């Protein structure tokens, strides 16, 4: 199971479409996952329903924050430009940092984060987000595995035998190579994920839907703006090289 060239090149837009479809599902199912949890708690302790809602949003925030941290860790051993590039880079094998635990730490972290995003969607919307998003990342991982194996040969096959694809091992499966993480560019590259984390943290404290959507909107503008700027720079570089 591997993604097509179109899926890989347009992965950011596909992710955006899945998220929008998930939240659009409020038009069909008007009850959010958070509200469903609060209602369930209210049945046996009405006074605890608000606290339950805040705790649920807190869990969502932790999931997104965890995903942001792992993505930043992984990006620190790559380049932010590689993370957002429409072209698949298979000329080098990165086997340090989180890549000692899982072959695709950025995809693993994204799946975890989107479970957090799904918690503020409707019940139907949560399914629309989690299932297609997980399948998309599995397909993207499959494509990268195939390309890396084609380029790296036995070296990558040995790496794949020792390191799991999408669910990380508890202990590192490989010794470190001594590569130094580039934290500043990693935090810049993953700034949109930290913006999402802040948005959910604010929501957990206030339960203000307006503030949530405002901060999510800012984060999405940042994400798509970053993707647009990178692709524009890449096209200019390709044109100059030609």
Buried (B, 14 or more C-beta within 10 A) or exposed (E): EBBEEEBBBBBBEBBBEBBEBBBBBBEEBEEBBBBBBBEEBBEEEEEEBEEBBBBBBBBBBBBBBBBBBBBBBBBBBBBBEBBBBBEBBBEEEBBBBBBBBBBBBBBBBBBBBBBBBBBBBBBBBBBBBBEBBBEBBBBBBBBBBBBBBEBBEEEBEEBBEBBBBBEBEEEBBBEEEEEEBBEEBBBEBBBBBBBBBBBBBBBBEEBEEEBBBEBBEBBBEBBBEBBEEBBEEBEEEEEEEE
